Amino acid sequence: MDARLQEMLDHYEITKLLYEYCHGCDRTDQVRMAAVYAKDSWDDHGPNKCPGPEFAARTMEAMPATNMCSHLMGQSLVTINGDEAGAESHFIATVRSPAEDGGERLDQLGGRYVDTLVREDGRWKIKKRICVRDWSISQPIANDWLASAGFVQGQRSNNDPSFAALGIVHSGVSIE
C-alpha cells in the first residue's frame, strides 16, 4: 500500500478509536470504553492514575452520581511512526450532576488528551493517556430552557437512539 494511503488509514483508525472512547464514556458503556486501551496501558486523569481498563471501571462507578456526560472533540494532531503513534486531541467534557443545595450543576473541563498509541493485534490502542486540564468551570443550573421542548432525551443504554443508528449494542451495565 502507498505510504500516504496507510497514513490516512492510520489517522482514520486512531480518530475512530478516540471517538469510541468518548461514546463509551458518555453512554456509560464500560466495555466499549475499556476496549480502547492497550494490554499494558496507563491513564493519568488527574486524581485517577491507573491502568486504562481500571480507569474505565472507576469512571463507571462514579457515573450514577451524574445525570449526563458529554464529550465534544476538537482537532487532533497525530504523528505515526510504524506501529507507534502520538496524538494530541482537544476536548470539552460536560457533566450534569446534582448539586449540594438540592439543585443541579454543570461542570465543564476543557483540555487535551495526549496519547501514546500502539498497534496491537492489527488495531490501534491507547498505551498511555495524559488528560491535560487547560480550564474548568462549575455553574449552577438555574433554568433548563429546552427541558420540555419535545427533544428526545439522551439515555445511557440501548434506549439511546445512537445505538440503533450505529448498529451497535450497549455492551456494559446500563445506568438510567
C-alpha positions as a printed Julia matrix, in Angstrom:
176×3 Matrix{Float64}:
   0.0    0.0    0.0
   1.16   3.53  -0.77
   2.66   5.08   2.4
   0.31   8.09   2.16
  -2.74   5.83   1.99
  -1.51   3.84   5.0
  -1.0    7.09   6.93
  -4.53   8.23   6.04
  -5.94   4.87   7.15
  -3.97   5.02  10.41
  -5.24   8.57  11.09
  -8.81   7.43  10.43
  -8.49   4.42  12.73
  -6.92   6.47  15.53
  -9.61   9.15  15.26
 -12.3    6.48  15.33
 -10.68   4.96  18.44
 -10.75   8.35  20.2
 -14.46   8.71  19.38
 -15.17   5.17  20.63
 -13.67   6.15  23.98
 -15.97   9.21  24.19
 -19.06   7.24  23.16
 -18.33   4.56  25.75
 -17.81   7.14  28.49
 -20.82   9.3   27.59
 -23.22   6.35  27.23
 -21.75   4.58  30.32
 -20.58   1.58  28.3
 -17.62   0.36  30.34
 -16.71  -2.49  27.99
 -16.6   -0.18  24.96
 -14.63   2.45  26.9
 -12.1   -0.06  28.26
 -11.61  -1.67  24.83
  -9.65   1.35  23.53
  -6.71   0.65  25.85
  -3.65  -1.49  25.15
  -2.99  -4.54  27.32
  -0.31  -2.7   29.34
  -1.86   0.79  29.39
  -1.77   3.73  31.77
  -4.22   6.62  32.11
  -3.4    9.81  34.04
  -6.75  11.54  34.53
  -5.79  13.91  37.36
  -6.95  12.23  40.58
  -7.28   8.87  38.77
  -3.93   7.46  37.69
  -4.23   3.78  36.86
  -4.29   1.19  34.04
  -6.77   2.12  31.29
  -9.38  -0.57  31.92
  -9.31   0.27  35.65
  -9.88   3.94  34.77
 -12.93   2.91  32.73
 -14.25   0.95  35.72
 -13.65   3.86  38.12
 -15.41   6.23  35.72
 -18.45   3.95  35.51
 -18.55   3.65  39.31
 -18.81   7.47  39.51
 -21.48   7.81  36.8
 -24.56   7.09  38.95
 -23.81  10.39  40.73
 -24.22  12.26  37.41
 -27.2   12.93  35.18
 -25.32  13.36  31.91
 -21.81  13.29  30.47
 -20.9   14.59  27.02
 -17.57  14.93  25.22
 -17.08  17.37  22.38
 -13.92  16.51  20.47
 -11.92  19.18  18.67
  -8.92  18.92  16.42
  -6.39  16.15  16.78
  -2.78  16.24  15.71
  -1.49  12.72  15.06
   2.01  11.53  14.22
   2.65   7.96  13.16
   5.9    6.0   13.27
   5.27   2.42  12.17
   3.26   0.66  14.87
   3.51   3.56  17.32
   1.78   6.93  17.24
   1.28  10.07  19.26
  -1.84  12.23  19.37
  -2.97  15.47  20.96
  -6.75  15.87  20.88
  -8.67  18.87  22.2
 -11.92  18.22  24.07
 -14.63  19.78  26.2
 -16.24  17.39  28.68
 -19.55  18.46  30.21
 -21.1   16.73  33.22
 -24.5   17.48  34.74
 -24.84  16.47  38.4
 -26.98  17.03  41.46
 -25.69  20.0   43.48
 -25.24  20.11  47.25
 -28.06  22.68  47.54
 -30.6   20.26  46.02
 -30.44  21.77  42.53
 -28.17  20.78  39.68
 -24.81  21.99  38.44
 -22.97  21.89  35.15
 -19.24  21.11  35.28
 -17.05  21.6   32.24
 -13.46  20.65  31.59
 -11.6   21.94  28.56
  -8.37  20.2   27.84
  -6.38  17.81  25.73
  -5.84  14.1   25.62
  -2.14  13.5   24.99
  -1.93   9.9   23.9
   0.8    7.43  23.05
  -0.72   4.69  20.9
   0.43   1.27  19.73
  -0.83  -1.12  17.11
  -1.8   -4.31  18.97
  -3.06  -7.32  17.05
  -3.56  -5.1   13.99
  -5.62  -2.44  15.84
  -4.63   0.91  17.32
  -4.89   1.12  21.13
  -4.07   3.78  23.72
  -0.87   2.8   25.56
  -0.56   5.95  27.69
  -3.01   8.82  28.15
  -2.44  12.09  29.94
  -5.57  14.19  30.41
  -4.33  17.8   30.36
  -6.55  20.38  32.08
  -6.49  23.73  30.29
  -9.56  25.13  32.08
 -12.56  24.06  34.13
 -15.73  25.68  35.46
 -18.78  24.76  37.54
 -22.09  26.61  37.33
 -25.47  26.11  38.95
 -28.29  25.27  36.56
 -30.96  27.86  37.22
 -33.11  27.03  34.23
 -33.14  24.28  31.6
 -34.73  26.26  28.78
 -35.34  23.26  26.5
 -36.31  20.61  29.07
 -39.94  20.49  27.92
 -39.42  21.41  24.25
 -40.02  17.92  22.85
 -36.41  16.85  22.24
 -35.5   13.17  22.57
 -33.71  12.8   25.9
 -30.3   11.11  25.82
 -30.11   7.71  27.53
 -27.24   5.67  28.95
 -28.44   2.4   27.48
 -29.65   0.79  24.25
 -32.66   3.14  24.57
 -30.46   5.96  23.26
 -31.14   6.4   19.53
 -27.41   6.35  18.73
 -27.19   2.59  19.31
 -29.8    1.78  16.67
 -28.41   4.34  14.21
 -24.87   2.99  14.62
 -25.99  -0.65  14.57
 -24.26  -1.36  17.88
 -25.38  -2.76  21.22
 -24.56  -1.37  24.66
 -22.01  -3.82  25.99
 -21.92  -2.78  29.64
 -24.21  -2.28  32.58
 -26.81   0.41  31.89
 -27.22   3.33  34.24
 -30.59   5.07  33.95
